[in-house]
């Protein structure tokens, strides 16, 4: 097993998540779709790739994998869809669009890649203003294509980033985003199974854009949680099999896992890489490298995004959000009634839900609220100078 830090993994480099994999594959085999939620670095992109890989084992299945993170225009969504079709279906796709006579030749040419490269920029500029005239026709034609070609599975990674890229242009892109979501819903209703994931919470994103969540109907929500300690130890043991590390002992593994605030796959692989480079042959040296190199790197890479997310709360909502996070941070876990009692007039259920949507907090199976990650809780305790209150509590 290779220690791949940051990039999606699959095959021999993908371990655990057996229950979630079985659920996702069963859903798709039965013509259903899923939306994968989870905090950053829990392996959502890897999970999509592994589900796709398992489906590819049946030669009859056609698997379309799209990375939407760099897309900026609706027309590019369809162009990327065409590019990721197997060669055997590309001509059929183009023929479906051409034979319909519902689309201008330049639209078909751009999507299918037969237009001259020098014309792409000009065509995109023309289509941007006319997109809403063609979106409905494309939705119907692609629906017909999927109906005529069975055993197709669609995977959309980083779909929320696509929508974020569209809104960054400073124009009103709500109609275009709504049309893309409507098209995806129509394809699901026609029986196209799809798996969708992204580092941003799609539910929260639609709320922010004031787009109805009804457009996500037909998507079964699945969540990827951090590893438990057993799964984390298994990951380290698998990584150790890749090469000979005579100096690595079970005590080193125990020390590393005890130090880590959260057993997120990326955190473990990042820390493993640092320990190997430094050849930490004792628990004491592991602790030194962890505090001097691992933790600062994880903190910089991860927590800054939550600083940005706090900017979504303003005025009274910000005060209520901060007060809510203070109480949960001090108590580590709290149920609804004690939280309401501790906050008094500052309690606001809508703010609590937004904190969950923005992935600061989550509701456990025991109906208790806590930070999604201990690294976030520690950051908040330090940010708000609450450590003494935790100790005195």
N, C-alpha and C positions, 0 to 999 in steps of 0.2 A: 504494500500500500504506500503510495506517495503522499508526502505531506504538502498538499496543495493549500496555500494560504490565500484566501480571498476569492479565487475563481471557483465557479461551480464545478462539482465533481459528480461522477456517476460510475457505474460498473464496480470494479474492485476497490475503487477509492471511496465508495459510498457504503456506509454501514448504519445499522440500527433503523429506526422508523418503520419496522416491519408492519406494525398494526396500521399505521397511516397509509403505507403503500397499498396494502390489501384493500383498504377502504376506498382509496382513490381509483384503483384499477377496477374494482367491482362497480363503482359508480359509472365509470366511462364505458365499461362493457355493456351496461344496461342502458346506454344512451343518455346518461346524466352528466352534469357538469359540476365543477367545484371551484370555489374561490379560496385560495390559500392565504391565511393571515398569520402573522408572526412578526416579532420584532426583528430588527436588522441582525444579520449574521447568523440566524438560526438555520440557514440552509434551504430557503424556499426555492431558489433557482436550481440548486442541486436536486431537490425533491422533484421538481417538474421534469428535469432531464432524466432522472431515474425512472419515473413513471413512463415517460416517452420511450425510453430504452426497453422497458419490459414489454410495451405494446408492440414494438418493432420486431420482437421475437417471432410474432406471427406474420409471415410474409404477405398475408392478405391485407394487413392493416396499412393504411397510409397515414403517416404521422407528420404534421406540419408544426414546426417549432419557430416561433417568431420572438426576437428580442426587440421590444418596442421602445427601449430607452433612448434611442437616438432619433426617433420619428418626430416630425414637427408638423406635417400636413396630412389631412385625411387621405389624399390621393396616394401618399407614400405608404399608407397602411395597406392599400390594395396592391401596390407595386411590390411591397415586401411579401405579401401573401403569395403572389405569383412566383416570386423568386424562390420561395421555400417549398414550392410544390415539386414532387418528383418529375423528372423529364417526361414521363409517360402521361402526365396530366396537364403539363403546361400548355400544350397545343390545344387540348380540349377546352381549357379555361379561356384561352384567347379566342377560340372559335365561338364559344358561348357568348362572349362579349360582342364579337364582330357580327355574328349572324343576327343578333337581335335588332340591329339598326336603331337602337335606342340611345346609343352613345356616339359622339363625334369620333372620327378616326384618330384624332390627336389624343383623345382620352385613352382609347384602346391601345394606341401605339406607346404611350407613356407607361401604362400599367404593364404591358407585356414586354417592354424593353426594345421594341423594334423601331421606335423613333430615334433619330440621330441624336447622339449625346449633346451636340452643340445646341439642340433645340430644347433640351430638358428644362433649362432655366426659364426660357420664354413660355413654354407650355405650362409650367407650374404657376407662373405669375398669372396667366390667363385663367387657369382653373381655380385659383384661389378665390377669385371674385364670383365664379360661376358654380362653385362646388355644390351648393344646395340644390341646383338644378339637376345634378347628376347623381347625387347621393342615393335617392330613393330607387332609381333605376339600377344602380350597382347592387344595392341591397337585394333586390328581387332576382337579378341575374345570378348573383353568387349563391343565393338560396337555391335556385333551380339547379345550379352546377352541383352543389352538395347533395341534392336529392338524387341526381342522376349518377353520382359516384359515391358508393357506400363505403363503409369501414374507414372513414376519415376521422382523425382526431386532431383537434387544434389546441396548441399550447401557446399562451400569450404571457411572456415574462415581462415584468416592468410596465404593464399597461398604464398604471397611474402616472408614470414618468412621461409617457406620451402625452397625456392630457395636461400635465404640468408644463411641458414644453410648448404646447399650444397656447396656454394662457399667458406665458411669459412674453408673448409678442405685443402685449398691451392692447390687443383688440378684443372685441366681444366674440369669444369662440364657443360660447355656450351652445348655440344651435348646432355647430359642427360636432362637438363632443356628444351632445344628445343623440345626434344621428348615428354616430359610430356605436354608441351603446344600444340604440334601438336595433341596429343591424345585427349586432351580436346576439341580442335577445331573440330576434326573428330566426336566426340560424339555429339557436338552441331549441326553439319551438319546432323547427323542422327536423330535429333529431341529431344535430351535430354536437357531439360531446366535446367539451372544452375545459381546459384547466387554466386558471388565471392566477398570477401572483405578482407581487411587487413590494418594494421596500416601504412605499407609502400605503396607508390604510385607505382603500378605495371607498369604503362607506363614509369615512370622515371627509374625504375629498369631495364627494358628491354633495354632502351637506354644506360644505364651504362654498361650493359653486351654486348652491340652491338648485340642484338637479335631483329629481325624484329617485329614491332608492328602488322604486318599483322596476326600474330598468335593469336591476340586478336579479330579478326574479328568475327562478330556474337554476340558480347557483347555490349549491350546497356549501356552507361555510365550514372550512377545516382550519385548525390551528396547529402550528408547530411550536412546541414549547422547548426550552433548553433541555439538554440531556440531564438525566439523573446521574448520581455518582457512579453507578454500575456501568452505565453506557459510556461515561467519560473514561473510566478505567479501561474499558474494552477498546475505545478509540486509541488511547495511548499504547496499549499492548500491540494493536495492529500496526501502528506507526513504527514501533520498535522492531517489527519483523522485516521492515524494508532494508535495514542495514544492520551491521553488527555494532552494538553499543555496549561494550563489555563493562563500562563504568556505570551504566544505568542500573539502579537497584530498585526493588519495590518501595523502599523508603523514599526514594526521590519522587516516584509517582504519587505516593501518599502526601508528601509535603506539598507538591505542586497543586494537587486537587484541594487540599486543605486551605491553601492560600487564595485560591481563585474565588472571587465573590459569586460568580455565576458560571455554570458549566455549559456555556454556549459553544458549539462546535468550532467556530472561528477563534474564540478566545483560547481554546485548548490547543489548536494547531499553531496559533501565533506564539503562545508561550512555549510549546514544544520546540519550535524552531529556535527561539532565543536560548533555551537551555542547552540544546545540541551545539549551537555555535560556540557557546561559552564553555562547553564540556563541564557542566556542573556535576561533579562526582560526589557531592555530599548534600544533605538537606540544607545545611547552612549556606552553601554557595548558591543553591537554588533560591533561597529566600533573598539573598543579596541581589541577584540578577532580576528576580521578580519585581522587587521594589524599585530598582534603579532603571530598568529597561522595559519590562513587560507592562507593568501597570501604567506608566506614563504614556506608552504607545497606545494602549487600549483606550485610555481616557481621552486622548486627543482625537482618536479615530471615531469614537462612538458618541461621547457626551455632547459634543458641540452641536449636533443636530437637535438635541432637546433644548438647548439654549434658543435655537431658532424657532422651535415649536412653541415656546413660551410667548413669543411675539404675537401669536394668534389670540392671546387673551389681553384685553385692554380694560382700563378703568375699573369699575366695580367687579367685573368678571375676573380680572387679574387678581384682585385682592382675595376674592373667594377661592380661586384656584390655588393661590399660594397658601392660604390658611388650611385648605383641605390637604395639600401635600405635606404641610407641617405636621398635622395630626397623624397622618398615616406613617410618615417617616419616624416620628417619635415612638409610636406604638408598634411599628413593623407590620402588624396585621390588625385590622379592626372590622367589625361587622357594621351594618348600616346604623343601628340604633345608637351604639356608643359614639359613632362618628357624628351623628346628628346632635347628640347631647354635648359633645366637646366643642362643636362649631357654633351652636346656638343660632343666632340670626345670620351668621355667615354661611350656613349650610344652604346649598342650592343643588338640587338633584341634576338639573341640566348641566351645570358646571362639572359635576362628578362624571356624568356620561361623556362629556367632551374630553376629560382627562383620560378616560379609558380609550376613547377613539384616537387620541393623540399618543397612545401607548405609554403614558406615564404610569398608569395604574391598570390593574386587571382584577376581575372578580374570580376568586378561587372556587373550586368545587365545594368548599365548605361555606360558601357565601360570605367570604371575607375579602376585604379590599387590601391590596398591598402593591408595592412598586413592582413593575414588570421585571426589573433586574435589581439586584443588590448594588451593583455599581452605580445605578441611578439614585438609589436611596442614599448611598454614601456621599454622592455628589451633592444631593440636596441638603443633607445634614451639614456638610461643610459650607455650602453656599449660604445657608441661613443661620450658621453658628448655633446649631441645635444639639451638638454632641453632649454638652453638659446636661441638657434636659433629659436625654436618653439615659445617661448614667444615673442621674438623680431619681428618674422614674423607677 
